[in-house]
Amino acid sequence: MNRRLKVLLFATAREAVGRSRVDVDIPKNGSTVRQVVALLARDYPRLAGVLTSCRFTRNGEYVQGWSARVRPGDEFAIHPPYSGG
């Protein structure tokens, strides 16, 4: 059985998808960051190129490494490089 993961998109990631949030189904025992990123790249091809330079957070904390796990109900955010000031 799959559960929902809330994914927040910022800056160029938001522009690539056309909205600031998407929900994706992941297994109830969770997925790795690598698996979630691959799923998003597949479902949103314009996002694929952006994802290579992004940082990711889980529940407001930066994740360390592609093997970090996210679970249903978590808030996963995609942070491309920001510019400006």
Backbone as a ProteinNet text record, in pm:
[ID]
protein_1_A
[PRIMARY]
MNRRLKVLLFATAREAVGRSRVDVDIPKNGSTVRQVVALLARDYPRLAGVLTSCRFTRNGEYVQGWSARVRPGDEFAIHPPYSGG
[TERTIARY]
84	0	89	57.1	134.3	70.1	149.7	106.5	162.4	110.9	148	266.2	352.2	463.1	439.3	437.2	420	556	564.3	688.4	668.3	748.8	745.8	853.9	820.6	912.1	938.3	1064.5	1102.7	1179.1	1172.3	1250.5	1236.3	1348.6	1344.1	1273.7	1271.7	1197.1	1047.6	1001	859.5	826.3	914.6	891.6	887.2	971.6	977.1	849.4	787.9	667.9	540.5	548.6	431.7	345.7	394.4	324.2	423.4	380.6	472.7	466.1	373.5	360.9	306.1	360.2	304.5	302.4	216.2	212.1	249.1	334	371.9	344	315	294.2	428.4	452.2	570.1	523.1	603.1	564.1	547.5	465.5	439.4	563.6	663.3	787.6	889.9	851.9	936.8	1017.8	1092.9	1179.7	1305.5	1409.3	1530.3	1512	1594.1	1593.4	1618.3	1711.1	1741.7	1616.1	1537.8	1416.3	1312.7	1297	1199.7	1242.5	1370.9	1421	1401.6	1428.6	1408.6	1261	1172.5	1028.3	986	1033.8	999.3	1054.7	1176.8	1236.5	1156.7	1107.1	1025.8	891	826.8	693.2	693.2	802.8	814.1	945.5	950.1	1074.7	1145.9	1072.2	1136.5	1210.5	1175.5	1239.3	1370.8	1388.1	1503.6	1636.7	1655	1780.5	1804.1	1698.1	1707.6	1751.9	1706.2	1730.9	1878.7	1959.5	2101.7	2177.8	2125.4	2196.1	2120.2	2023.1	1937.8	1987	1941.1	1952.4	1811.1	1801	1671.4	1656.8	1534.4	1506.4	1393.1	1399	1291.9	1246.9	1122.9	1066.5	1152.3	1201	1275.3	1423.2	1474.3	1616	1680.2	1797.4	1866.4	1902.7	1878.5	1914.5	2059.7	2123.9	2263.4	2271.3	2291.9	2311.7	2185.3	2206.8	2098.9	2028.8	2091.2	2030.7	1943.1	1934.2	1844.9	1702.3	1625.3	1489	1386	1281.7	1162.7	1046.1	949.6	836.3	705.3	599.6	469	438.2	383	351.9	462.8	584.6	694.8	670.6	738.1	741.2	881	888.5	1014.5	1020.9	1127.2	1136.6	1258.9	1240.6	1346.4	1391.9	1521.5	1580	1689.4	1656	1759.7	1849.5	1963.5	2046.3	1967	1979.7	1909.6	2008.8	1957.9	2042.4	1969.3	2040	1976.8	2011.6	1946.9	1982.2	1890
-117.4	0	124.4	220.1	343	454.3	549.9	666.9	791.2	906	1032.5	1098.9	1156.5	1240.2	1378.1	1480.3	1617.5	1669.8	1718.8	1771.8	1919.7	2003.5	2147.8	2184	2272	2311.1	2460.6	2497.9	2638	2680.3	2809.2	2874.4	2800.5	2760.3	2697.8	2562.3	2493.7	2367.4	2394.9	2499.3	2538.3	2578.2	2652.2	2694	2573.5	2474.9	2356.8	2274.2	2269.9	2188.7	2269.9	2399.1	2484.3	2500.5	2453.3	2471.6	2455.6	2494	2496.1	2369.6	2279.9	2157.1	2044.7	1926.7	1804.9	1699.2	1603.1	1488.2	1365.8	1280.2	1156.7	1039.1	926.4	803.4	736.1	698.8	619.8	504.6	398.7	286.4	330.8	259.8	300.5	293	214	208.7	311.9	396.5	505.6	473.5	573.9	564.4	644.2	617.4	698	827.2	925.5	1049.9	1017.9	928.8	890.2	838.9	755.3	700.4	809.6	900.7	1009.1	1100.3	1134	1220.6	1152.6	1023.4	950.8	951.2	933.2	936.4	1074.6	1179	1314.9	1345.8	1302.3	1325.3	1253.3	1135.5	1060.4	1128.1	1170.2	1228.2	1372	1443	1583.7	1602.3	1565.1	1568.1	1703.7	1813.7	1945.4	1968.8	1894.9	1907	1829.6	1729.9	1640.2	1715.5	1810.7	1884.8	1973	2022.3	2108.6	2027.4	1905.3	1823.9	1795.2	1799.5	1766.7	1867	1989.1	2091.2	2133.8	2055.6	2093.6	2036.7	2101.4	2046.9	2009.4	1916.8	1864	1871.6	1899.6	1897.1	1800.1	1743.1	1657.5	1720.3	1762.8	1825.1	1941.9	2021.1	2142.1	2124.5	2002.7	1975.1	1924.7	1979.8	1931.9	1785.4	1707.3	1565.9	1551.2	1452.8	1425.2	1297.4	1312.5	1195.7	1144.9	1072	1018.4	900.5	841	723.5	760.8	889.9	933.2	891.3	857.2	808.4	916.5	914.6	995.5	899.3	940.6	853.6	924.7	848.7	911.3	1008.8	1121.9	1224.7	1325.9	1293.4	1389.5	1502.6	1613	1723.2	1723.4	1700	1692.5	1815.3	1891.5	2015	2013.3	2071.2	2079.8	2225.5	2246.2	2380.2	2392.9	2450.5	2478	2590.4	2611.9	2726.7	2855.5	2942.2	3070.9	3179.9	3285.6	3401.8	3526.8	3634.7	3760.8	3795.5	3896.7	3936.2	4030.7
0	0	0	-83.3	-92.9	-11.9	24.4	99.7	30.9	69.8	6.7	76	-6.7	36.4	-22.7	62.2	15.1	-28.6	-153.4	-208.6	-238.5	-174.2	-198.4	-299.2	-390.9	-498.9	-491.9	-501.9	-495.5	-620.5	-651.1	-757.3	-890.9	-950.8	-1084	-1082.4	-968.8	-959.2	-973	-907.9	-918.4	-1062	-1125.4	-1264.6	-1357.9	-1334.7	-1421.2	-1413.3	-1295.3	-1275.4	-1297.9	-1271.9	-1290.6	-1166.7	-1054.3	-927	-812.2	-694	-579.9	-493.7	-523.9	-445.6	-532.3	-511.6	-570.8	-461	-475.9	-386.2	-467.8	-410.3	-477.5	-385.4	-445.1	-369.4	-345.6	-221	-186.6	-98.4	-87.8	-1.5	143.9	217.1	355	443.1	404.8	481.9	433.2	337.6	292.5	169	125.7	8.6	36.4	-40.3	-28.6	-108	-76.8	-154.1	-301.2	-329.2	-468	-538.9	-472.9	-533.5	-558.8	-464.8	-481.3	-595	-601.5	-708.9	-844.7	-854.1	-980.2	-1020.8	-925.1	-951.6	-1002.6	-937.6	-979.9	-1119.1	-1147.8	-1279.3	-1387.9	-1357	-1452.7	-1476.4	-1367.9	-1378.7	-1429.8	-1410.2	-1451.4	-1526.5	-1654.8	-1732.1	-1731.5	-1727.7	-1724.7	-1592.8	-1490.7	-1360.4	-1353.9	-1437.7	-1430.3	-1429.4	-1518.2	-1524.1	-1403.6	-1345.4	-1227.5	-1105.3	-1093.7	-975.4	-950.5	-1054.1	-1038.8	-952.9	-938.8	-860.5	-735	-694.6	-581.6	-449.7	-343	-208	-165.5	-71.9	-31.3	119.9	162.7	306.3	334.9	453.7	504.9	635.5	638.7	758.8	807.8	712.8	745	771.8	766.7	790.5	661.9	627.9	508.3	524.4	419.4	422.3	379.8	435.4	404.8	322.8	193.5	108.6	42.6	-64.1	-145.7	-79.3	21.3	85	205.1	237.3	345.5	310.9	411.8	389.1	417.2	337.8	362.1	376.5	455.1	484.5	453.8	431.6	409.8	523.1	486.4	584	603.4	558	564.9	466.4	490.2	395.4	334.3	204.7	131.4	42.1	53.5	-23.8	-114	-232.1	-331.8	-340.1	-312.8	-309.4	-415.6	-531.6	-630.2	-578.2	-643.1	-603.9	-618.5	-520.9	-523.4	-559.7	-620.2	-648.1	-602.7	-602.1	-562.2	-420.3	-370.1	-235.1	-177.9
[MASK]
+++++++++++++++++++++++++++++++++++++++++++++++++++++++++++++++++++++++++++++++++++++

